[in-house]
Amino acid sequence: MSRALGYLGIARRGGNLELGEENAKALVKSGKARLMCLASDASDGAKRRAEGYVFETNVPLTVLNYPDTSWAKFYQTYVVEQ
């Protein structure tokens, strides 16, 4: 496991990471999001929607290249809160 996934796991356990597209969208729109991550195996539609959520915001969007991790199998979009 990489350090990045370890840090995301810590953020998740601490309640600072939301999983799922709708939760991510709500946090970006509320201004509480610090980072939006997208699974590398996300569909083209999910990628377009994520890009639309962060458009004209200061929230960076990054693609995680860890498609076989346990929680990445179920959720395509992640967001780290303030």
N, C-alpha and C positions, 0 to 999 in steps of 0.2 A: 504494500500500500504506500502511496506517495504521501509526502507531508501535506500537500494541498487537500487531499481527501481526509486526512487526519484532522486538519483545522476545520473543515466543513462539518465533520462529525462532532467536534467540540462545540461549534456554533449551534448545531442542531440540538444537542443535549442541553445547551444553555438557553434555548428558546429564542435564539437570534437568527434562525434560518427557517424560512418557510418553504414548503415543497408544494408544487403544483402550479399550474398556469394561472388559475383564477386568484389564488393567494398572492402570487407574484405580481400580477396586474394591479391588484388592489393596493399593494405596498408601494409600487412605483407611482401610481396616481396620487397616493396620499403624501408622497415625499419622504417616506421613511426608508426606502430602499437605498442601500449603499452599493450593491453589486448584483447583477442578474447573471446567472449561469444557465447555460443551455446544454443538454446532453448532445454529444456528437452524433448520435443516431436519431435525433429528433426529426420529425417530418419537415418538409419544405414549408408547409402551412404554419407549423409551430414556430419555425425560424422567422417567417415574415411577421407573425403576430408579436413575437418577442421584440423584434426590431421596431415595430410600431409602438410598443409600450414605452421603450426607452428613447424614442425619437424626441428631440428637443428637451431632453433632461440631461442632467449630469451623471446619470447612472450608467456605468460601463456594462456592456454585454460581452460575456466571454463564453467560449465553447469548451466544455469539459470533455476530454477524450478518454473517458473511463466508462464505456458502455456496459461492461460486465460487472459493475459493482452492485451490491444487493439493493440499495435504495434507488440507484439510477435506473434500474429496470422498470420501476413503477412510476417514476416521476420524470418528466422531461425538462421541467423548468424549476429553477431554484432561485431564491433571492435572499440576500443577507440584509438584515435590518440594522438600523442605527443602534 
